[in-house]
Amino acid sequence: MALIVEDGSIVAGADCYADVAAFDAWDTDFYGTASTATTADKEAAIRRAVVYLDSLSWKGRRLEGRSQPRAWPREGVADGEGNIIPTDEVPAEVIFAQHRLARAELTSPGALDAEFKASDAVKREKVGQIEVEYVRGASVADDARTIVAMAMDEIQGLLTGGDVTGGGTSWVLRA
């Protein structure tokens, strides 16, 4: 099912802040080429990234309260430099973070899941005479966690407490 983009006007059924085309353009700009994942996999990763973003403690409040499906747009928000975020805007930092988090999910599905453990990744599997060696699991997971850290750095000025630090495989907001 195609993504429905929240553009700051409280779009009914919105499930993302930017679509696959925007993700592909961002991916090309930052990684030299767009991911070769299927559109369906990209959409799923974007949806997981948005669920993660929407679970964070953002400054301000949703324009339509609890009935508003996405965390953005919001009112009463200033960024880390004190610039007021208009109430009809999804900040560029949020869109950038969505792209980074979707990239982390494509790199290592489940990277945003609280239960994800890098140590659980499989390196080699052998069944009878068939043996397959996968990309080093810990390395892939570490790459995903680095991408998540960059996303959190991008949005820290929009979060309550304003300081987000990585704590292993989880994120802790410090007040």
C-alpha positions as CSV (number, residue, x, y, z in Angstrom):
1,M,0.0,0.0,0.0
2,A,1.4,3.4,-1.0
3,L,2.6,5.7,1.7
4,I,0.5,8.7,2.6
5,V,2.6,11.7,3.5
6,E,1.9,14.1,6.4
7,D,2.8,17.5,5.0
8,G,1.8,19.6,8.1
9,S,-1.9,19.9,7.3
10,I,-2.9,16.8,9.3
11,V,-3.5,14.5,6.3
12,A,-6.0,11.8,7.0
13,G,-4.4,8.4,7.0
14,A,-0.8,9.7,6.9
15,D,1.8,7.1,7.7
16,C,5.0,9.0,7.0
17,Y,6.7,12.4,6.7
18,A,8.3,11.7,3.3
19,D,7.7,9.1,0.6
20,V,9.9,6.5,-1.0
21,A,11.0,9.0,-3.8
22,A,12.2,11.4,-1.2
23,F,14.0,8.6,0.7
24,D,15.6,7.4,-2.6
25,A,16.8,11.0,-3.4
26,W,18.2,11.3,0.2
27,D,19.8,7.9,0.0
28,T,21.5,8.8,-3.2
29,D,22.7,12.1,-1.8
30,F,24.2,10.6,1.3
31,Y,25.2,7.1,0.2
32,G,25.9,7.6,-3.5
33,T,23.0,5.4,-4.7
34,A,19.5,4.5,-3.6
35,S,19.0,1.3,-1.8
36,T,18.2,-1.7,-4.0
37,A,15.5,-2.9,-1.6
38,T,12.0,-3.3,-3.0
39,T,9.6,-0.5,-2.8
40,A,7.5,-2.6,-0.3
41,D,10.6,-3.1,1.9
42,K,11.4,0.7,1.8
43,E,7.8,1.6,2.7
44,A,7.8,-0.9,5.6
45,A,11.1,0.6,6.9
46,I,9.7,4.1,6.6
47,R,6.6,3.1,8.5
48,R,8.7,1.6,11.3
49,A,10.9,4.7,11.4
50,V,7.8,6.9,11.8
51,V,6.4,4.8,14.5
52,Y,9.7,5.1,16.3
53,L,9.8,8.9,15.8
54,D,6.2,9.3,16.9
55,S,7.0,7.5,20.1
56,L,9.6,10.1,21.2
57,S,8.9,12.9,23.7
58,W,8.7,16.0,21.4
59,K,8.4,19.6,22.6
60,G,5.0,21.3,22.3
61,R,1.8,19.4,21.7
62,R,-0.1,18.0,18.7
63,L,-2.4,20.5,17.1
64,E,-5.4,18.2,17.3
65,G,-4.4,16.4,20.5
66,R,-4.7,12.7,20.9
67,S,-7.0,12.4,17.8
68,Q,-4.1,13.5,15.6
69,P,-2.5,10.3,14.2
70,R,1.1,11.5,13.8
71,A,3.3,13.4,16.2
72,W,3.7,16.3,13.8
73,P,2.6,19.0,13.1
74,R,2.8,20.5,16.6
75,E,2.4,23.8,18.3
76,G,4.6,25.5,20.9
77,V,7.9,24.2,19.5
78,A,11.2,25.9,19.1
79,D,14.3,24.2,17.8
80,G,17.6,23.9,19.7
81,E,18.5,27.4,18.5
82,G,15.2,29.0,19.6
83,N,13.7,29.2,16.1
84,I,9.9,28.8,16.3
85,I,8.6,25.8,14.2
86,P,5.4,26.9,12.3
87,T,2.3,24.9,13.2
88,D,1.8,23.8,9.6
89,E,5.3,22.4,9.2
90,V,7.0,19.0,9.6
91,P,10.5,20.2,10.4
92,A,13.3,19.2,8.0
93,E,15.1,17.6,10.9
94,V,12.2,15.2,11.4
95,I,12.1,14.2,7.7
96,F,15.9,13.8,7.7
97,A,15.6,11.6,10.8
98,Q,12.9,9.5,9.2
99,H,15.3,8.9,6.3
100,R,18.1,7.9,8.6
101,L,16.0,5.6,10.7
102,A,14.5,4.0,7.6
103,R,18.0,3.4,6.4
104,A,18.9,1.8,9.7
105,E,15.9,-0.5,9.4
106,L,16.8,-1.5,5.8
107,T,20.4,-2.1,6.9
108,S,19.3,-4.2,9.9
109,P,15.6,-4.9,10.2
110,G,14.5,-4.5,13.8
111,A,17.3,-2.1,14.7
112,L,14.7,0.3,16.1
113,D,13.0,-2.5,18.1
114,A,13.6,-2.2,21.9
115,E,14.2,-6.0,21.9
116,F,16.9,-5.8,19.2
117,K,20.3,-7.2,20.3
118,A,23.4,-7.0,18.1
119,S,24.8,-10.1,19.8
120,D,21.9,-12.2,18.5
121,A,22.8,-11.6,14.8
122,V,23.8,-14.8,12.8
123,K,27.2,-15.0,11.3
124,R,27.2,-18.6,9.9
125,E,24.6,-21.2,9.4
126,K,25.1,-24.9,8.4
127,V,22.5,-27.4,7.7
128,G,23.9,-30.8,6.6
129,Q,26.3,-30.1,3.8
130,I,24.9,-26.7,3.0
131,E,26.7,-23.8,4.6
132,V,26.0,-20.1,4.3
133,E,28.0,-17.3,5.8
134,Y,26.1,-14.1,6.3
135,V,27.4,-10.5,6.6
136,R,28.9,-10.2,10.0
137,G,25.8,-9.6,12.1
138,A,27.4,-7.4,14.8
139,S,28.9,-5.2,12.1
140,V,25.6,-4.7,10.3
141,A,23.9,-4.0,13.7
142,D,26.6,-1.6,14.6
143,D,26.2,0.2,11.3
144,A,22.5,0.5,12.0
145,R,23.0,1.8,15.5
146,T,25.5,4.5,14.1
147,I,22.8,5.6,11.7
148,V,20.3,5.8,14.5
149,A,22.7,7.9,16.5
150,M,23.0,10.4,13.6
151,A,19.2,10.6,13.4
152,M,18.9,11.3,17.1
153,D,21.6,14.0,16.9
154,E,19.6,15.7,14.1
155,I,16.4,15.9,16.2
156,Q,17.7,16.5,19.7
157,G,16.8,20.2,19.7
158,L,13.1,19.3,19.1
159,L,12.8,16.8,21.9
160,T,12.0,17.5,25.5
161,G,15.1,17.5,27.5
162,G,17.0,18.4,24.3
163,D,19.8,15.9,25.0
164,V,19.6,12.4,23.5
165,T,22.5,10.0,24.0
166,G,22.9,6.4,22.9
167,G,23.0,3.9,25.7
168,G,24.1,0.7,23.9
169,T,21.1,-0.5,22.0
170,S,18.6,1.8,23.6
171,W,18.1,5.6,23.8
172,V,17.8,7.5,26.9
173,L,16.3,11.1,27.2
174,R,18.0,13.1,29.9
175,A,16.1,16.0,31.4
